[in-house]
Amino acid sequence: MWRRPRAGLWALAGAVALGFMIALEVAARRHGLPGPITNQAREVVFAPKSGGLLYASMALMMVVLTWRQRLVALGAAIGVDLVFLVVRWAFDIGTNGGHPFGNGALWVTLGCAVVAVTRRTGRERVLLLKGVGLALLLMAGRKTGDTWLFITSQTRPQVLDPYVAIADQALGNPSWVVGRIVTASGPLGFNLLDFVYGQLAVAAVVVALYQLRGVATEGRFPAHHLVRTFLVIGLLGPAFYMIYPVVGPLFAYGTGTEHWAAVSLWAEDMPPSVQWAVADLWPHTPPPITAPHSIPFDGITPRNCMPSLHTAWATAIFIHSRKGPRVLRYAGTFWLIATLAATLGFGYHYGADLLAGVVFTLTIEAALRAYDRGWDRSGVRLTAYGTTVFVALLLSYRFLPVELARHAWISGPLLLLVTASVVYGYVRTTALWEPRLTPARTPEPQPEPI
């Protein structure tokens, strides 16, 4: 009775994902660019954009394999990459800005899909296909995200940065403060935070590998793991970019090149200067408190700030690393702190984006865990409360920014308090959901018969 609905749910999810990718492919083609399906197919032969992501995806797929099969798969991936490297060198074929390695990981993942269909049956086939599916979803998620961000820049010519920037003054303009700190840290601080910011997916795979370490021996996936949360965040979060288009302080209130000029290592990757910035204020001068209005912006910069999905994903990594060993817990904490510092210090996000991102993740986590439990009263209450706070934050940024800024001593702590209330509610409720181990009662000694 339970397997059929779950199988139907998997089929429905797959059909929706495929339909969404096809729609993005068509939309991207209309704007003169290849879509996510084309970009992913190109990486079968051409140099991939992120070789690390492809290998991380393959590692996620390998949780369903035995140790011997994992070694064979890894060796095959490295061998294929070496062949590609020799061919590119022999024929003087460049990577065009891509990575020299990564094709092998994609080949092995696709090969496992073929093996599952042709050489496996029953539960072994289903388990291997689930592993391949998770890997392909992680790969496709990156391509889909890139295409969606391009579409936001093409379809949302007006951005709402002045609203968020003024509301952010209630929090003390954290992006301006951290931006000056990162600038003062020089290349060392910038490159460290840039590495953490860019390798978020790899960090998620490390935590997911720990959670899924027993899949091959148990023959099934756990009920709840990090990959589920990551995929749901990536599915729902970008929709708000269309509803609430924001480009971030680096672009709306700067030249878009503040950090790049100080770090010669990245000079070749400098982005184009922004033509529609309000003023060159970031990170030294906070914007004045005036009546906000939407502003026109270029057709290149993604509208990907509200909520901060990097914060959302880093929060999910932190949550799911809590039950791991000490080194994993420390790594999860470091990744969260460093990601928050990077999102603010690079000028990619306002502090208000981060609060929305935290509430967004906790609400999704609550909903997923409540779904696994059967939607009892506590799960429904926690999910509804998180949703209410998330919507209230977005509405307050949009319709009460001047009031928030002018009464910062009241509104700032209030914003932090409502966010903290969701954190407290999540921690308290999920702690009650954890199974409790009750010690076995020792039978009392019976008196010997006289």
C-alpha positions in Angstrom: 0.0 0.0 0.0 2.9 2.4 0.8 5.2 1.6 -2.1 2.8 2.5 -4.9 2.1 6.1 -3.7 5.8 6.6 -3.1 6.7 5.3 -6.6 4.1 7.6 -8.1 5.5 10.5 -6.1 9.0 9.8 -7.5 7.6 9.6 -11.0 5.6 12.8 -10.6 8.7 14.6 -9.2 10.8 13.4 -12.2 8.2 14.5 -14.7 7.9 17.9 -13.1 11.7 18.3 -13.0 12.1 17.3 -16.7 9.3 19.5 -17.8 10.8 22.5 -15.9 14.2 21.9 -17.5 12.6 21.7 -21.0 10.7 25.0 -20.3 14.0 26.7 -19.2 15.7 25.3 -22.3 13.1 26.9 -24.5 13.1 30.2 -22.6 16.9 30.4 -22.8 16.9 29.6 -26.5 14.4 32.5 -27.1 17.0 34.8 -25.5 19.8 33.4 -27.7 21.6 31.2 -25.1 21.8 27.4 -24.6 19.6 26.1 -21.8 20.5 23.7 -18.9 19.9 20.5 -21.0 22.3 21.7 -23.7 24.9 22.9 -21.2 24.8 19.6 -19.4 25.0 17.5 -22.6 28.1 19.6 -23.7 30.0 18.4 -20.7 30.0 14.9 -21.9 32.7 16.0 -24.4 33.7 19.6 -23.7 35.5 20.9 -20.6 33.0 21.2 -17.7 32.3 24.4 -15.9 32.9 22.8 -12.5 34.8 19.5 -12.4 34.6 19.4 -8.6 30.8 19.4 -8.7 30.8 16.5 -11.2 33.1 14.5 -9.0 31.1 15.4 -5.9 27.9 14.2 -7.7 29.6 11.0 -8.6 30.7 10.5 -5.0 27.0 10.9 -4.0 26.0 8.3 -6.5 28.7 5.9 -5.1 27.0 5.5 -1.8 24.8 2.8 -3.3 28.0 0.8 -4.5 30.2 -1.6 -2.7 33.8 -0.6 -1.9 35.1 -2.6 -4.8 32.6 -1.0 -7.2 33.5 2.4 -5.8 37.2 1.9 -6.5 36.4 0.6 -10.0 34.2 3.7 -10.7 36.7 6.2 -9.4 39.5 4.5 -11.4 37.4 4.6 -14.6 36.5 8.3 -14.0 40.2 9.2 -13.6 41.1 7.1 -16.6 38.5 8.8 -18.8 39.7 12.3 -17.7 43.3 11.4 -18.5 42.3 10.3 -22.0 40.5 13.6 -22.5 43.5 15.5 -21.1 45.9 13.8 -23.6 43.5 14.3 -26.5 43.1 18.0 -25.7 46.9 18.4 -25.4 47.6 16.4 -28.6 45.2 18.5 -30.7 45.8 21.7 -28.8 42.2 22.1 -27.7 41.7 24.6 -24.9 39.2 24.3 -22.1 37.6 27.7 -22.9 37.5 28.6 -19.2 36.3 25.2 -18.0 38.0 22.6 -15.9 40.4 20.1 -17.4 38.9 17.3 -15.2 35.3 16.2 -14.6 34.2 14.5 -17.9 35.1 11.2 -16.4 32.8 11.6 -13.5 29.9 12.4 -15.8 30.7 9.4 -18.0 30.8 7.0 -15.0 27.5 8.3 -13.6 25.8 7.9 -17.0 27.4 4.4 -17.3 26.0 3.4 -14.0 22.5 4.4 -15.3 23.0 2.1 -18.3 24.2 -0.7 -16.0 21.2 -0.3 -13.7 18.8 -0.6 -16.7 20.5 -3.5 -18.5 22.3 -5.5 -15.8 20.4 -5.0 -12.6 16.9 -6.2 -11.5 14.6 -5.6 -8.5 15.8 -3.7 -5.5 19.4 -3.5 -6.8 18.2 -1.7 -10.0 16.0 0.7 -8.0 18.7 1.5 -5.5 21.3 2.2 -8.2 18.9 4.3 -10.2 18.1 6.4 -7.1 21.9 7.0 -6.6 22.3 8.0 -10.2 19.2 10.2 -10.0 20.6 12.1 -7.0 23.9 12.7 -8.8 22.2 13.9 -11.9 19.8 16.1 -9.9 22.8 17.8 -8.3 24.5 18.3 -11.7 21.3 19.6 -13.3 20.5 21.8 -10.4 23.7 23.9 -11.1 22.8 24.2 -14.8 19.2 25.0 -14.1 20.2 27.6 -11.5 22.5 29.4 -14.0 19.8 29.5 -16.6 17.1 30.7 -14.2 19.4 33.5 -13.0 19.9 34.7 -16.5 16.1 34.7 -17.1 15.6 36.8 -13.9 18.0 39.5 -15.4 16.0 39.4 -18.7 12.5 39.5 -17.3 12.8 41.7 -14.3 14.2 45.1 -15.5 13.2 46.8 -12.2 14.8 45.8 -8.9 13.8 46.5 -5.3 17.2 47.1 -3.8 16.3 50.6 -2.3 13.6 49.0 -0.2 15.9 46.3 1.2 18.8 48.6 1.7 16.8 51.1 3.8 15.2 48.3 5.8 18.7 46.9 6.4 19.6 50.0 8.3 17.5 48.6 11.2 20.2 45.8 11.4 23.1 48.3 11.3 24.0 47.9 7.6 25.9 44.6 8.1 26.9 44.4 4.5 28.6 47.7 4.7 30.4 46.8 8.0 31.5 43.3 6.9 32.4 44.6 3.4 35.0 47.0 5.0 36.4 44.2 7.1 36.8 41.9 4.1 38.4 44.7 2.1 40.9 45.4 4.9 41.8 41.7 5.1 43.3 41.8 1.6 43.8 38.9 -0.7 44.1 36.3 2.1 40.7 36.9 3.6 39.1 37.4 0.2 40.4 34.2 -1.3 39.5 32.1 1.8 35.9 33.3 1.8 35.7 33.0 -1.9 36.7 29.3 -1.7 34.1 28.7 1.0 31.5 30.5 -1.0 32.2 28.7 -4.2 32.5 25.2 -2.8 29.2 25.1 -0.9 27.9 22.1 -3.0 31.1 20.1 -2.2 30.6 20.8 1.5 27.0 19.6 1.2 28.2 16.4 -0.5 30.6 15.7 2.4 27.8 15.9 5.0 25.5 13.9 2.7 28.1 11.2 2.3 28.3 10.8 6.1 24.5 10.6 6.3 24.2 8.1 3.5 27.2 6.0 4.4 25.1 2.9 5.2 22.9 2.9 2.1 24.9 0.2 0.3 24.7 -2.2 3.3 21.1 -1.4 4.3 19.8 -1.4 0.8 17.7 1.8 1.3 18.1 5.5 1.8 17.3 7.1 5.2 14.0 8.8 5.6 15.5 12.3 5.8 18.9 13.6 4.6 20.6 16.7 3.5 20.1 16.1 -0.2 16.3 16.3 0.1 16.6 19.7 1.8 19.1 21.0 -0.7 16.9 20.1 -3.6 13.7 21.6 -2.1 15.6 24.8 -1.3 16.8 25.0 -4.9 13.4 24.3 -6.3 11.4 26.8 -4.2 13.9 29.5 -3.5 14.4 30.9 -7.1 10.7 31.5 -7.4 11.1 34.4 -5.0 13.7 36.0 -7.3 10.9 36.7 -9.7 8.6 38.0 -7.0 11.2 40.0 -5.2 14.0 41.0 -7.6 17.1 42.3 -5.8 20.7 42.4 -7.1 22.6 43.2 -3.9 24.6 46.1 -2.5 27.8 45.5 -4.5 25.9 46.2 -7.7 23.1 48.5 -6.7 25.3 50.7 -4.5 28.8 50.1 -5.9 30.7 49.7 -9.2 30.6 45.9 -9.0 34.4 45.8 -8.9 35.3 46.9 -5.4 37.0 43.7 -4.2 38.3 42.7 -7.6 40.6 45.6 -8.1 42.4 44.8 -4.8 43.0 41.1 -5.7 45.1 40.8 -8.8 44.7 37.0 -8.8 41.2 37.4 -10.1 41.8 40.3 -12.5 41.0 38.1 -15.6 37.5 37.4 -14.1 36.5 40.9 -13.4 32.8 41.4 -14.1 31.6 44.3 -16.3 30.9 47.5 -14.5 27.3 48.2 -13.5 25.6 51.0 -15.4 22.5 51.5 -13.3 23.8 51.7 -9.7 22.1 54.2 -7.5 25.4 55.7 -6.4 28.9 54.5 -5.6 28.3 54.1 -1.8 29.2 50.5 -0.9 31.0 49.6 1.4 32.0 53.0 2.9 28.8 55.1 2.9 25.4 53.7 3.9 22.5 54.9 1.7 20.4 57.8 3.0 17.0 57.1 4.5 14.6 58.4 1.8 11.4 57.2 0.3 12.4 54.1 -1.7 11.3 53.2 -5.2 12.2 50.5 -7.7 15.1 51.2 -10.0 16.0 50.0 -13.5 18.9 47.7 -13.8 21.0 46.1 -16.5 20.0 42.8 -18.3 23.1 40.9 -17.0 23.1 40.9 -13.2 21.0 38.1 -11.6 18.2 39.2 -9.3 19.1 36.5 -6.8 19.3 38.0 -3.3 15.9 37.6 -1.6 16.1 35.2 0.2 19.8 34.4 0.4 20.0 30.8 -0.8 23.7 30.5 0.0 22.6 31.3 3.6 19.8 28.8 3.3 22.0 26.0 2.1 24.8 26.8 4.6 22.1 26.6 7.4 21.0 23.3 6.1 24.6 22.0 6.2 24.9 23.2 9.7 21.7 21.5 10.8 22.5 18.2 9.3 26.1 18.2 10.6 24.9 18.3 14.2 24.6 14.5 14.5 28.0 13.8 12.9 31.4 13.4 14.6 33.1 16.4 16.2 35.2 17.3 13.1 32.0 17.3 11.0 30.2 19.5 13.5 33.1 22.0 13.6 33.3 22.0 9.8 29.5 22.7 9.6 29.8 25.6 12.0 32.8 27.0 10.2 31.1 26.8 6.8 28.0 28.6 8.1 30.0 31.4 9.7 32.3 31.8 6.7 29.4 31.7 4.2 27.6 34.5 6.2 30.7 36.5 6.2 31.2 36.0 2.4 27.6 36.8 1.5 27.8 40.1 3.4 31.5 40.9 2.9 31.4 40.5 -0.9 28.4 42.7 -1.1 26.2 39.9 -2.6 23.5 40.2 0.0 21.9 42.5 2.6 21.5 41.4 6.2 17.8 41.2 5.6 18.4 38.6 3.0 20.2 36.4 5.5 17.4 36.5 8.1 14.9 35.5 5.4 17.3 32.7 4.3 17.5 31.2 7.8 13.7 31.3 8.3 13.2 29.8 4.8 15.5 26.8 5.5 14.1 26.1 9.0 10.5 26.1 7.5 11.5 23.7 4.8 13.3 21.4 7.3 10.2 21.5 9.5 7.9 20.7 6.6 10.0 17.8 5.4 10.3 16.2 8.8 6.7 16.8 9.5 5.8 15.0 6.2 7.9 12.0 7.3 6.0 11.9 10.7 2.6 12.2 9.2 1.8 15.9 9.8 1.0 15.8 13.4 -0.1 19.0 15.3 3.4 20.1 16.3 4.7 19.7 12.7 1.8 21.7 11.2 2.2 24.4 13.8 6.0 24.8 13.3 5.7 24.9 9.5 2.8 27.4 9.6 4.7 29.6 12.0 7.9 29.6 9.9 5.9 30.4 6.8 4.1 33.3 8.6 7.4 34.8 9.8 9.0 34.4 6.3 6.1 36.2 4.6 6.0 38.9 7.3 9.7 39.6 6.8 9.3 40.0 3.1 6.3 42.2 3.5 8.0 44.4 6.1 11.0 44.9 3.9 8.7 45.9 1.0 6.1 48.1 2.7 7.7 49.3 6.0 11.4 50.0 5.1 11.5 53.6 6.2 9.7 52.9 9.5 12.2 50.0 10.2 15.1 52.4 9.5 13.9 55.3 11.5 13.1 53.2 14.6 16.1 50.9 14.3 16.5 50.5 18.1 13.1 48.8 18.2 12.7 47.2 14.7 16.3 45.8 14.5 16.0 43.7 17.7 12.4 42.8 16.7 13.6 41.4 13.4 16.3 39.4 15.1 13.8 38.3 17.8 11.3 36.9 15.3 14.0 35.0 13.5 15.3 33.6 16.8 11.8 32.5 17.7 11.7 30.3 14.6 15.1 28.9 15.5 14.0 28.2 19.0 10.7 26.7 17.8 12.6 24.4 15.4 15.1 23.3 18.0 12.5 22.7 20.7 10.0 20.9 18.5 12.5 18.6 16.7 14.1 17.7 20.1 10.7 16.4 21.1 10.5 14.4 17.8 13.8 12.5 18.6 13.3 9.0 19.8 13.9 8.6 23.5 15.8 5.7 24.9 14.3 4.5 28.2 16.5 2.3 30.3 15.2 -1.2 30.9 13.8 -1.8 34.3 15.7 -4.2 36.5 13.3 -6.8 38.0 13.2 -6.6 41.7 14.5 -9.7 43.4 11.7 -12.0 44.7 11.9 -13.4 48.2 12.8 -17.0 48.4 10.0 -19.2 49.5 10.2 -20.4 53.1 
